[in-house]
Amino acid sequence: MTRLFDYHTHSHYCDGEGNLADYVECAAARGVGVLACRLMPLLDRERLAHEPADLGAYLEEARALARSAAGRVEVLVGLEVDYVRA
């Protein structure tokens, strides 16, 4: 059986919509074995995609989902970070 992966999500923590729990449930229902949640700090050079205080909330929520989804979907928690030259 082929294992499905999704390493690129866009939730309300960056420039997307929806919450992380919805992504995890959708992945489980569709047979996705590994789902990477991520937070994207920048929209462009001048604008943040989220408030810096959101980082703690994102990490707490994503790690809790990783624990609760264990055995159904492997949830990876990460950051998508851009390098912007000064």
Backbone as a printed PyTorch tensor [residue, N CA C, xyz], in Angstrom:
tensor([[[  0.8430,  -1.1780,   0.0000],
         [  0.0000,   0.0000,   0.0000],
         [  0.8920,   1.2470,   0.0000]],

        [[  0.5430,   2.2060,  -0.7910],
         [  1.2790,   3.4650,  -0.8640],
         [  0.8850,   4.3610,   0.2960]],

        [[  1.8710,   4.9160,   0.9620],
         [  1.6210,   5.8430,   2.0720],
         [  1.5970,   7.2610,   1.5230]],

        [[  0.5450,   7.9950,   1.8370],
         [  0.4020,   9.3660,   1.3590],
         [  0.9800,  10.3470,   2.3700]],

        [[  1.5720,  11.4240,   1.8480],
         [  2.1900,  12.4620,   2.6640],
         [  1.6760,  13.8210,   2.2100]],

        [[  1.5330,  14.7490,   3.1250],
         [  1.2550,  16.1500,   2.7990],
         [  2.1720,  16.9910,   3.6760]],

        [[  3.1750,  17.5720,   3.0570],
         [  4.1590,  18.3510,   3.8040],
         [  3.9610,  19.8520,   3.6740]],

        [[  2.8440,  20.2780,   3.1410],
         [  2.6700,  21.7160,   2.9110],
         [  1.2160,  22.1140,   3.1790]],

        [[  0.9560,  22.6850,   4.3400],
         [ -0.3940,  23.1200,   4.6940],
         [ -0.4240,  24.6310,   4.8980]],

        [[ -1.5750,  25.2040,   4.7260],
         [ -1.7900,  26.6450,   4.9370],
         [ -3.0030,  26.8180,   5.8400]],

        [[ -2.7890,  26.9670,   7.1170],
         [ -3.8960,  27.1520,   8.0580],
         [ -4.0590,  28.6340,   8.4010]],

        [[ -4.9260,  28.9080,   9.3610],
         [ -5.1390,  30.2880,   9.7990],
         [ -3.8880,  30.8630,  10.4680]],

        [[ -2.9100,  30.0180,  10.7500],
         [ -1.6660,  30.5030,  11.3410],
         [ -0.7380,  31.1290,  10.3030]],

        [[ -1.0940,  31.0690,   9.0510],
         [ -0.2650,  31.7350,   8.0440],
         [ -1.1890,  32.4300,   7.0630]],

        [[ -1.0900,  32.1130,   5.7960],
         [ -1.8920,  32.7990,   4.7890],
         [ -3.0540,  31.9480,   4.2920]],

        [[ -3.4820,  30.9760,   5.0910],
         [ -4.5740,  30.0920,   4.6910],
         [ -5.7960,  30.2620,   5.5540]],

        [[ -6.6750,  29.2920,   5.4480],
         [ -7.9070,  29.2860,   6.2310],
         [ -8.0200,  27.9480,   6.9400]],

        [[ -8.9260,  27.8590,   7.8740],
         [ -9.1690,  26.6070,   8.5680],
         [ -8.2470,  26.4110,   9.7420]],

        [[ -8.6110,  25.4680,  10.5950],
         [ -7.7800,  25.2120,  11.7600],
         [ -7.0580,  23.8850,  11.6080]],

        [[ -6.0420,  23.7070,  12.4160],
         [ -5.1860,  22.5270,  12.2890],
         [ -5.9480,  21.2270,  12.5200]],

        [[ -6.8840,  21.2250,  13.4470],
         [ -7.6530,  20.0070,  13.7260],
         [ -8.4320,  19.5520,  12.4940]],

        [[ -8.9760,  20.4970,  11.7360],
         [ -9.6860,  20.1420,  10.5020],
         [ -8.7470,  19.4860,   9.4940]],

        [[ -7.5310,  19.9910,   9.3990],
         [ -6.5490,  19.4160,   8.4800],
         [ -6.2080,  17.9860,   8.8880]],

        [[ -6.0310,  17.7630,  10.1730],
         [ -5.6870,  16.4270,  10.6630],
         [ -6.8330,  15.4590,  10.4030]],

        [[ -8.0520,  15.8690,  10.6830],
         [ -9.2050,  14.9920,  10.4570],
         [ -9.3960,  14.6890,   8.9740]],

        [[ -9.2200,  15.6690,   8.1310],
         [ -9.3330,  15.4610,   6.6840],
         [ -8.2490,  14.4980,   6.2040]],

        [[ -7.0260,  14.6800,   6.6960],
         [ -5.9360,  13.7790,   6.3220],
         [ -6.2560,  12.3470,   6.7270]],

        [[ -6.7390,  12.1630,   7.9530],
         [ -7.0770,  10.8200,   8.4350],
         [ -8.1700,  10.1890,   7.5790]],

        [[ -9.1820,  10.9690,   7.2340],
         [-10.3010,  10.4550,   6.4360],
         [ -9.8750,  10.0770,   5.0210]],

        [[ -8.8420,  10.7240,   4.5150],
         [ -8.3960,  10.4790,   3.1350],
         [ -7.2020,   9.5490,   3.0450]],

        [[ -6.8040,   8.9930,   4.1740],
         [ -5.7130,   8.0250,   4.1560],
         [ -4.3210,   8.6240,   4.0960]],

        [[ -4.1890,   9.8960,   4.4450],
         [ -2.8690,  10.5200,   4.4880],
         [ -2.1710,  10.0470,   5.7590]],

        [[ -0.9820,   9.4900,   5.6080],
         [ -0.2730,   8.9350,   6.7520],
         [  0.5740,   9.9380,   7.5080]],

        [[  1.0620,  10.9720,   6.7940],
         [  1.9230,  11.9730,   7.4130],
         [  1.4600,  13.3490,   6.9610]],

        [[  1.2130,  14.2200,   7.9330],
         [  0.7700,  15.5830,   7.6520],
         [  1.7040,  16.5470,   8.3700]],

        [[  2.2440,  17.5030,   7.6360],
         [  3.1170,  18.5050,   8.2400],
         [  2.3360,  19.7890,   8.4550]],

        [[  2.1630,  20.1600,   9.7130],
         [  1.6090,  21.4620,  10.0530],
         [  2.7670,  22.4410,  10.0510]],

        [[  2.4950,  23.6560,   9.6300],
         [  3.5810,  24.6110,   9.6390],
         [  3.0520,  26.0120,   9.8280]],

        [[  3.9240,  26.8640,  10.2960],
         [  3.6120,  28.2680,  10.5030],
         [  4.5420,  29.0590,   9.5960]],

        [[  3.9920,  30.0140,   8.8610],
         [  4.7940,  30.8210,   7.9490],
         [  4.8770,  32.2400,   8.4870]],

        [[  6.0550,  32.6950,   8.9090],
         [  6.1620,  34.0200,   9.5140],
         [  5.8970,  35.1950,   8.5840]],

        [[  6.3390,  35.1360,   7.3410],
         [  6.2440,  36.3100,   6.4680],
         [  5.2740,  36.1220,   5.3180]],

        [[  4.5290,  37.1750,   5.0000],
         [  3.7770,  37.2140,   3.7520],
         [  4.6460,  37.8360,   2.6700]],

        [[  5.3340,  38.8810,   3.0240],
         [  6.2880,  39.5160,   2.1260],
         [  7.3100,  40.2590,   2.9720]],

        [[  8.1360,  41.0160,   2.3780],
         [  9.2450,  41.6710,   3.0790],
         [  8.7840,  42.5770,   4.2200]],

        [[  7.6100,  43.1830,   4.0940],
         [  7.1360,  44.1460,   5.0920],
         [  6.0720,  43.6150,   6.0430]],

        [[  5.3870,  42.5500,   5.6880],
         [  4.2390,  42.1110,   6.4830],
         [  4.4270,  40.7190,   7.0600]],

        [[  4.1000,  40.5780,   8.3270],
         [  4.0860,  39.2650,   8.9590],
         [  2.7730,  38.5650,   8.6460]],

        [[  2.8150,  37.2640,   8.5080],
         [  1.6050,  36.4740,   8.2850],
         [  0.8680,  36.2140,   9.5880]],

        [[  1.5310,  36.4380,  10.7070],
         [  0.9320,  36.2050,  12.0200],
         [  1.6140,  37.1150,  13.0250]],

        [[  1.0240,  37.2210,  14.1610],
         [  1.6330,  37.9810,  15.2480],
         [  2.6970,  37.1030,  15.9170]],

        [[  3.8090,  37.6690,  16.3350],
         [  4.8430,  36.8600,  17.0040],
         [  4.2950,  36.0530,  18.1820]],

        [[  3.3100,  36.5640,  18.8780],
         [  2.7210,  35.8460,  20.0140],
         [  1.9980,  34.5750,  19.5720]],

        [[  1.6370,  34.4670,  18.2950],
         [  0.9450,  33.2830,  17.7900],
         [  1.8320,  32.0450,  17.7760]],

        [[  3.1410,  32.2290,  17.8110],
         [  4.0450,  31.0830,  17.7370],
         [  3.7850,  30.0920,  18.8690]],

        [[  3.6520,  30.5730,  20.0790],
         [  3.4000,  29.6860,  21.2130],
         [  2.0780,  28.9440,  21.0760]],

        [[  1.0390,  29.6420,  20.6570],
         [ -0.2700,  29.0100,  20.4810],
         [ -0.2190,  27.9530,  19.3870]],

        [[  0.4600,  28.2790,  18.2900],
         [  0.6010,  27.3250,  17.1920],
         [  1.3280,  26.0610,  17.6590]],

        [[  2.4590,  26.2350,  18.3240],
         [  3.2330,  25.0810,  18.7770],
         [  2.4390,  24.2230,  19.7570]],

        [[  1.7480,  24.8530,  20.6780],
         [  0.9440,  24.1120,  21.6540],
         [ -0.1640,  23.3240,  20.9540]],

        [[ -0.8860,  23.9770,  20.0540],
         [ -1.9830,  23.3040,  19.3440],
         [ -1.4740,  22.1770,  18.4580]],

        [[ -0.4240,  22.4390,  17.6960],
         [  0.0950,  21.4310,  16.7720],
         [  0.6570,  20.2250,  17.5270]],

        [[  1.3560,  20.4510,  18.6190],
         [  1.8990,  19.3360,  19.4020],
         [  0.7930,  18.5160,  20.0510]],

        [[ -0.2550,  19.1780,  20.5240],
         [ -1.4020,  18.4570,  21.1020],
         [ -2.0800,  17.5950,  20.0440]],

        [[ -2.2300,  18.1390,  18.8420],
         [ -2.8280,  17.3650,  17.7450],
         [ -1.9440,  16.1810,  17.3720]],

        [[ -0.6370,  16.3800,  17.3850],
         [  0.2740,  15.2780,  17.0780],
         [  0.0760,  14.1360,  18.0710]],

        [[ -0.0960,  14.4760,  19.3450],
         [ -0.3150,  13.4410,  20.3680],
         [ -1.6740,  12.7660,  20.1750]],

        [[ -2.7180,  13.5610,  19.9400],
         [ -4.0620,  12.9810,  19.8460],
         [ -4.2820,  12.1990,  18.5570]],

        [[ -3.5340,  12.5010,  17.5150],
         [ -3.7050,  11.8070,  16.2320],
         [ -2.7830,  10.6040,  16.0920]],

        [[ -1.9270,  10.3840,  17.0690],
         [ -0.9710,   9.2760,  17.0010],
         [ -1.6950,   7.9690,  16.7080]],

        [[ -1.1480,   7.2170,  15.7740],
         [ -1.7660,   5.9610,  15.3680],
         [ -2.6810,   6.1040,  14.1720]],

        [[ -3.1440,   7.3220,  13.9000],
         [ -3.9910,   7.5670,  12.7200],
         [ -3.2310,   8.3640,  11.6670]],

        [[ -2.6210,   9.4630,  12.1000],
         [ -1.8530,  10.3420,  11.2220],
         [ -0.6200,  10.7900,  11.9950]],

        [[  0.5430,  10.6830,  11.3700],
         [  1.7520,  11.2380,  11.9770],
         [  1.7640,  12.7320,  11.6700]],

        [[  1.6860,  13.5530,  12.6810],
         [  1.6480,  15.0010,  12.5080],
         [  3.0280,  15.5690,  12.8030]],

        [[  3.6160,  16.2020,  11.7960],
         [  4.9060,  16.8620,  11.9490],
         [  4.6560,  18.3310,  12.2380]],

        [[  5.4420,  18.9050,  13.1220],
         [  5.2700,  20.2970,  13.5180],
         [  6.5070,  21.0620,  13.0800]],

        [[  6.3010,  22.1240,  12.2940],
         [  7.4530,  22.8620,  11.8040],
         [  7.1370,  24.2970,  11.4560]],

        [[  8.1560,  24.9550,  10.9510],
         [  8.0560,  26.3430,  10.5190],
         [  8.5300,  26.4360,   9.0800]],

        [[  7.8600,  27.2320,   8.3000],
         [  8.3480,  27.5740,   6.9710],
         [  8.9360,  28.9730,   7.1070]],

        [[ 10.2360,  29.0930,   6.9430],
         [ 10.9110,  30.3490,   7.2210],
         [ 11.5940,  30.8520,   5.9570]],

        [[ 11.3650,  32.1130,   5.6700],
         [ 12.0140,  32.7440,   4.5210],
         [ 13.2400,  33.5190,   4.9790]],

        [[ 14.2290,  33.5200,   4.1540],
         [ 15.4100,  34.3370,   4.4040],
         [ 15.2700,  35.5930,   3.5550]],

        [[ 15.2910,  36.7430,   4.2030],
         [ 15.1470,  38.0120,   3.4990],
         [ 16.4130,  38.8150,   3.7290]],

        [[ 17.0970,  39.1450,   2.6530],
         [ 18.3080,  39.9610,   2.7740],
         [ 17.9490,  41.3700,   3.2180]],

        [[ 18.7810,  41.9240,   4.0640],
         [ 18.5670,  43.2840,   4.5590],
         [ 18.9130,  44.2940,   3.4910]]])
